[in-house]
């Protein structure tokens, strides 16, 4: 498993449908070693800290394996540079189906833990100039995932990503996303949602969502 590129970006003003706003979704690869801090990477910013960044979402990771899918889905954009989906880390060798909430990895001299899937917002549509891009992104299941820092350190392109441990009751990132989008739960879904609630690093906002959904379905 490998870190293919480290991508950072600062906020910029953009116009969309006649309205202006600020976004930091425009990430570009950076060279050399980059310091990973508690809340983000040096040289990177998030505009809306209520939905991006913070201790549970210090770094957004996106598998390079998904790029071929999006080249086919977006024929008008054959050139998809690293960071185009807003990710800080472009990774190789593992995807949402093989990564679990609570998985820990070392990258360079830093250590991180997987916390949650990415839920795309309308700014992904601004990046791709497409009103339905966020919906397509979520429906594809190719969402990428967030990691929180455990140990600060420096990272750089071509660093190995080394697995350190898995949760004792693993729930994959893709399973969490599927539970989020499903309108009704079967027996296996209920079991998996309860298992997800036991994941220590799953943020409280996700746990509250699943608790409310289970209450509605079971009550």
N, C-alpha and C positions, 0 to 999 in steps of 0.2 A: 504494500500500500504506500502511496506516495502523495506528497503535496506538490501539485503541478504548478500552481501559481498562487502568489499572495496579491490580493487586489484591494486597493484603498481608494477612497474618494471623499472629497469635501462637499459641502452643500453648494447648490447652484440654483439660480432662478430659472424656471421654465414656464412656458406658456402652453396651455392645452385647452381646446374648445373655447378660446377667447378669454380664458382666465389664467392668471399667473400664480405661481406657488413656488415653494422651496422643497428640494429633494436632495438626498445623498445617494440615490440608487445608481448613479453613474460611477462604477468602480473600474479601475484600470490596474493592470499588473505593475508591481513595483519591484525594483531590483534590490539586491543585497539582503541584509538581515533586518528584520522588523521586530520591534519589541511588542509582545503581547501583554497587555495590562489587564487589570481586573474587569474593566468595562468595555474595552475595545483594543484595536491595534493602533500603534502610533501612526499618525497621518490619516486616520480614518474617522469619520464622524457620522452620526445619525441625527436626523432632523427632529422626528417625532419620537421622543423617548418613551412615550406611553405604549408604543407598539414595536419599536426597534431598539436594539442595544440593551444596555443594562446588564446586571450580573448574571441573569439566566440566558442572555443572548449576546454574549460578548463577541462571538464570531459566527458568521453564517457560512456554511459549507455546501458546496454543490458538486456532484459527481460529473467528471468529464465524460463518462459513459453516456450521459443523456444528450450530449450535443448532436449526435447523429439523428436521434429522434426529432429534435427540434429543427434540424436542417431540412428534414423531410416534411415536417409540419408547417414550416415557414419558408417556402420555396423562394420568396422574394428577398430573403435574408440569408444567403449562403454563407456569408462571413459572420460568424458569431464569435467575437473575441472573448478571451477569458474575462470574467467579471460582468458579462453582459446581463446576467440575471440578478445582479446586485450582490453576488457572493463575495465574501472576503477570501475564502479558501476554495480554489478549484482542486478537487481531490480525485485520486485514481485508485481503483482496486476495491471499492466497496460502495454500496448504494443503500437506499432507505430500507430495503428488504433484508439486508444483512447487518445493519447497525441497529442497536437497541438502546432504549432509554437507560441511562446509567452506565453505558460503556465508557471506559476511560482509555485515553490514548496519550502517548508522548509524541510530540512533534518538535524537532529541534531540542531546545532546552526547556520547552514549556510542556505543561501537562493540562489536558482538557477533559471534560466529561460531556456526553451527549444529553441534552435536556428536552428537546421538543422539535417537532417539524416546523417548517416555515409555512405560515399562512400568508399568501400573497395579498397585497392591497392594490388599490387603483394606480399607484405609482409605477407598478410594473407595466400597466397599460400605457402610461406616459412614455416609459422607456422604449416600448415597442410600437408606439403610436397606434394602439389597437385597444378599443374599448372592452373586448372580450378576452384579452390576454390573461388577466388574473383568473378568470373562470376556467379557461382552458388549462392553465398551469396547475390549478388545484385538482381538476378532474383527471389530469394525466397521472397523478400520483408521484410525479417527478418534482418534488417540492424542495429537496435538500433538507438540511436540518441545522439547528443551532447547537453550539457548544458553549459551556461556561468554563472559565479558567479555574484550575486547581492550583497550578504553580506558574507564576510569571516566568517568561523567558523570551528567547529570540527564535524566530522562525524565518525560513526562506524557501524559495522555489527549489524543488528536488529533494527536500528533506523527506526522510522516511517517516511514515506514520505507523507507530508501533502500538499494537493492542496490549493493554495492561490487565484489564479484567472485564468481566461481564456481570450484570445483575443476576442475582440468584433466581429471579423469576422474570426472565427476559421478555420484553414486549418491543417489537420492532417499531421503528419510526413509521414505516408504511402502515402497520396495524393501527397506530394512533391516528394517522390521517384518515384511514378508512372508517374508523369509529366516529370521527368527527363529522364526516360527510353523510353517513348513513342516517336515514330518517327513522327507521325502525331497527330494533335489535332482535336477533335470534338468541337461542340459549348460549351458543358459543361466544356471541358478541357480548352478552351480559357478563359471562365469565371473564372475558378478556378485559372488559372495562373495569371490573373489580380488581383484576390483577394490575392494571395500569395505575389504579388509585394507590397501590402499595409501593409504587416506584418512588423512592425517596427524593430523587432530583426532579421529578416532573413538577413544573411550577404550579402554584396554588390555583392560578386562573384556569388551568386545564383540569385540575382535580375538581374544582367547583362546577365546571361545565359537565363533566361526566357524572358527578353526584346528582345534579339537577336532572340530567337526562335519564339516569337510572330511576330516579324517584318518579318521574312522569310515566315511564314505561312499566314500572312494577306496581305502582300505587293502584 
